[in-house]
């Protein structure tokens, strides 16, 4: 993809595609493009507009001016037309190397960006999401920037480019690094060679795709590795809750059932030490728990006579009394099932219409502990 339009490969064909050239014109071309000549010092890039009809390219190397021994075919994006560009053996080698380097950089950008997006939330659990995204995007950009800097490095003496000496900037627009080769091609086509800005830059389309992929994976990975934890304060005074000595916030007292009760926050997955302190700073509860990635959790640090249970209610033809499933006793930290649709709210009332197909609703409830619970 990033191996340039030269991806159709280089074929070791002799310069037979230039058949029809007179020996005199070939000699003139060779003289005008000879390395070290005054004309060779005048480099492009120059833009040559190509006709729709087939044409014969100059027989010299588009980079150094030596006789071409092989060719590379440029293919416009989305088009089937191939534009042959001749290179000598030496220039064909450095063009192929740069194409391979670009492909390697694309793969490296993909692997580094995705690896950072997936691993940083685990390796650095308390790193802010913005920093994780920034590191992931930097991992995408740096290999591609290295390739661009390599491509922009000055060409060797007698050469017009360190990579491909001819590039398609449009279906019928050829940007040539060697001015002599561009002018000879334009003369053959009855066209002109116009000065143009060097188009070499970061590959915008591929870069945008890779940045988008890493920019999406990083927040998703961070959210998965930082699951939600609802913290309830069942005491009489506010408490300050911290995890691994990092302050989470103040949780107001809420002993009654309310869907807005408590503090809901994200906590890194893994073994975490929760510490709750009263208004005077004294510790009132301390627990070491296992936070599971991708799950929802309930944490009630204060030991009171409040119990929690799941209430499952069926509707329609299979409607009946709600089924209650108590959460495990003797714990302060629970993993809440995924099918819970409401927190600390009663189930919707039963429908009397037996013709309804219905379904099942599961809510999390709380209330004073009773022997039947």
N, C-alpha and C positions, 0 to 999 in steps of 0.2 A: 504493500500500500504506500509506504513511504520510500520505497526503493526507487522512486521517481518514475517518470514515464518510460524509463529505460527497461522496465520490467519485462518487456517482451524479449529481452535477452540480446546478446551479441552473437552474431553468427559470423563464422570465419570466412565469409564469402569474399572473394577478391572484388575489386572495384568494377565488377561487370555491370553494375546498375548504372554506371556512367557511360555505357556504350552509346555510341553516336557522337561522342566528343571527338573533335579532330585532334590529331597529335599536336598541332600548333597551339590550340587553346589549352591543352593539358600542360604543355611546356610553359605557357604564359602563367597559368595558375600556379605551377610549381615555383616559378621564379618570384611571383608576387608574394607568395606565402612563406618564402624561405626564412627559417628562424634567424634572428639577428639582423634582418634587413630593416631599413627605416620604417617600412610599412608595418612590420611586425610589432614595433614599439607602440603603435597607435591601436589601442584595444577598445573594445566596446564597453558595455553592451550596446548592440544595435538591434533594432526590431525590423524584421522583414515580413511583409504581408504576403502570404502564400495564396496561389490560385486554387480553385477547386479541382482543376484538371491535374493529372500526373505531371511531374516535372523531373528533370535530371539535376541532381545535386552536384556540387563541385567535387572533383576527385581527390582533393587534398584533405588532410586531417583538420577537423573543425577546431582543434585545440592548438596544435603546434605548426600546422602547415606542411608537414611531411606527407608523402604519398599515403593515402589511406589503404589499409590492408583488411579492415573489417568494418562492419557497420552496426549501429544500434538503431532500433526503430522507435521513434517517439509516437505515442498514441494519445490522442486527445481524450479527456475524460468524457465518457458517455458516447464516444464515437468509435467507428470501426476503421477510420483512416490511419495509415501508418506513414510517418515521415522518416525516410532514411537519412542518417547522419553518419559520415565516414570518420573513422579514427585510425590512427596508427596503432601498432601493438602496445607501445608504451602508454599512450593516452587511454586506450581501451581498458588497460589494467587499472589505472587510478580511477577511472569512471566507475568500474565495477566495484572497486573497493569502497568507494563512497556510498554506492547504493546498498551494499551489504551492511555498512555501518549505520545507515539510516534505518534499515529493517531491524537491526539489533537494538538500536536506540528506542524504536517503537515498542518492541517487546519488553525492554528494560523499563520503560516508562509505565507500561501497563502493570508489570509485576510489582514494581516498587510502589506505585500509587495504591494498588489494591492491597498489597501486603501491609503498608502503613495504616491504611484505613481499617483493616481488620485486626491488626495486632496492637496498635497503640491503646485502644480502650482496655485491653487486657494487661499489657505491660506497664502502662501508666494510668491506672484507674482513676486518679484524681486530676488528670490533665483536663483542662477546659475543652469543650467541644470545638470552639473556634481554633484553638491551637492544633487539635488533631486534624481538622480540615485543612489548615494552613500547611502542616507538614506533609499531608497526603498530596496536596496540589503541587507542593515544591518537588516531591518525589517524581511527579509526572513531568514537570517542566525541565528539570536539570539535565536528564540525558539528551533531550531534544536540543536544548541550548548548547550542549557540548558538541553535538553534530553540526549545528549551524556555525559555531565558532571554527570548527575544523574546516567546513566548506568555505568560510570567508578568509581562511588563511591564505596568504599570498601564493600564487601559483609559482612553479619553478621557472627559471629563466627559459625563455623561448616558448612558454606555454601560456595560454590565455585564461585557463581556469584550473582550480585544484580538483574539480569534479566535472560534471557534464558541461560541455562548452556550448551546447544548444538546448534550449528549453521551450516548450510550448506554453505561452501565456494565454492562448485562446485557440479555438479550432483552426484558425488560419493565421496565427501570429507566432512567429518563431523569433525568440530572443537569442542572439548569438554573442558569445563572449569575445570572439576574434573578429575584429573589424574587417580585415582583409577577406576572410571567408564570407562574412555577411554581405560585403559589397559585391563579391563575385556572384553569390547566389542571387542578389537583387538584379544584377546586370543580366543574368540568364533569364530572369522572370520578367524583365522590362519594368521592374519596380524600383523602389528606393529603399535605402537602409537608414532608418531614423534613430537618433539617440533615444535611449530609454533608460529608466532607472533599473538597477539590478534587482530582479524579483526575488532573489534568494532571501528567505526569511523562515521563521518557524512555520511548519505546515499547519495552517489555520484550521482546516476542517478536522484533521486527525487530532490535533491538540485540543480542540473544543470538545470532541467526543470523549477523549480520555479524561479531561478535566471534569466533564459532566458525570462520567462514571464514578470517578473517585469522590467527587463532591456529593454524590448520592449515597455511595456505600458507607462513607465515614459517619454520617448522622444515623443511618440505620444500624450500623455496627455498634455505635455508641449507645443508642437506645436499648439494643438487645442486651448489652453487657452492663447496663445501668437500669435495672428494673424498678418499677414503682413500689414504694413502701408507704402504707398508710399508718401513721403513728397516732394512737389515741391516748389521751390523758384522762384516766378514770379517777384521778384524785380531786382534791379541792382547790389546788393552787396551780398556777402555770409552772411548767417545767422547761428547762433548757436541755435539748437533746443534741448529742454529738456522736459521730461515728469515726473511729480511728483518730480521735482527738481533733476532728474537724467539725466545727459547729454547723448543725443543720437548721436550727431555728428554735423559736419558742412555740410550745404547744399549749394552747389554752385548755382549761378543764372542761370536759364534756361527758359527764356521766350518763346523760340521757341519750336515747337513740336519735340520731340526726344524720341525714345524708351528707351534710357539710362538716361534720365533726372531724377534728383532728387535723394533722398536717400530712399532706401527700407530697412526697419528694422522691427523687431518683437516688439510688445508692449503688455503688459498684458491686458487681457480683463477687462471691467468694466469702471467706470467713471474715466477719466484721465484728468489731467490739462497739456495742452501743452503751452509752453512758448518759443517764438522766440526772439532772441537778435541779434542786428546788430554787426558789427565789433568793435564798441566802447563800447559794453556791454549794451547799452540801449535797453529796451524792445520795440519791434516793433509789436508784436502780442501776444495775450493771449486768449486761448480758452479752455473751459471745454467740453469735448466730451464723447460720449459713444462708447467704442471699443467693438465690438461684437466678441465673440469667434467663431472661425472657418470661419470667413469672411475675405475678402480683402477690404482695405480701401484706400482712396485718401485724402490727407490733403494738402491744398494750403493756408498757413496762411496769405499771403499778399493780400490785397484787390486791385485787378487790374481789367482791362477790358478784362480779359481772361475768356472764358466760356468753359465748358466741355459738351460733349454729347456722346451718344452711337450711333454707326453707324452699322445698320444691313443690310447685303447684301445677297440676294438670288441668287443662281446659278442654271444652268441647265434649265429644262422646266419651272420653275417658276421664272426665272430671271427677274429682273426689276430694277428700280432706287433704290438706297439705302434709307432705312428708318432711320430717325434721331430721337432720343429720348433725349431731353436735361436733364442734371442733374439739381436737384433743385437749383434755384437761391437763393442768400442771405445766402449761407452756405459756410463754408471753409472745411468741413469734410463730406465725402460721403462713403457709403458702396457700393462697386462695385459688380455688379451681377456676379454669378459664370460662366455664359456662355461667359464672355468676353475672347476672345482668343488673343488679342493683345492690347498693351498700346501705344498710341500716334504714331500709324502707320496707313496708309491708308489701306482700304480693298483690297484684291487681285482683279485684273481686271476681268471683266465679261467674261465668255466663250461664244463664238458664236455658239457652237455646241448644238442645242436644244435637241439632243438625250441623252445628259448626264443627269443622275438623279439629280445631284447637291446637294445642301444643303444650309445652312445659316451660315454666318460668322458674328460675333459681335466683334467690336473693340471699344476702348475708344479713342476719339479724343479731341483735344483742338484747340482753335483758338480765334481770336478777337471776342468779342461779337457783334452780329448783330441783328437787329430787327426780322429777320426770325428765328433766333436760339431759 
